[in-house]
Amino acid sequence: MGIIAKGAKCKRYGCDKDGIRSLTTSKVEGTGLSISGSSKKTVLCRNIIRNGKKQQKKIEMFERARYDRF
């Protein structure tokens, strides 16, 4: 059984929802999220992952625009 199947909660400060995905802590800290605890894996809930994907898309869009020729 994995961490998620055992019913792990989201590790972000102020969030107590059920986790749906576990990521390495170094990747999560690189995005700027504040997490509680210091283990190898960090469990995140659906809302946090969804918002993270939206932010990543915006960042990628601006990065691509920097290199496009007009």
N, C-alpha and C positions, 0 to 999 in steps of 0.2 A: 504494500500500500504506500502511496505517495503522500506528500504533505497535504495536498488539496483534498484527497479522499478522506483524510482523517478529520477534516473540518477546520482547517486553519483560517484565521481571520486576517483581514487586510492589515499590513504593517505600517501604513501611512498614519501620521499623527492625526488624531481626531476622527478616524474612520474605524468602525467596528463591524463592517459588513463581511460576509463570507468571501473568501478569496477564490478566484477562478483560474489564476495563472501564477506560476512562480518564475521569477527571473533572477539572474545573478545580481548581487547587491551592487557591484561596481557599475553595471549598466544603469541601474535605477538612480544611483547617486549622481551619475553623469548628467542626468536630465534635470537635476535641480530639485527633485522631490525630497522632502524631509521624511525620513523613515525612523521608526523606533527599533531598537535592537541592532545587533551587529553580528549577523550570521552570514553564511555563504549565499543562501537563497533568501529572496524577499517575496512574499506573497502579496498580490495586489487584487483589488476587486474590479468588477466590470467597469464602473464609472471612471475610475482612475486610469485604466488602460485606454478607454475610449477617449478621454480628454487628452491623454498623452499622444495618441495617434493624431488627433486634430492639430495639436501644437507642432508636432513633427512635420506634418504636411505644410503648414504655414512657413516653417523655417526652410524647408526644402524649396518651396516656391520662390522665396526671396533669394536664396542662394543661386538658383537657376537664373533668375532675372539679372543677377550681377554679371553673369558671363554671357548673356545673350547680346548679340550685335543688333544695333538699331538700323 
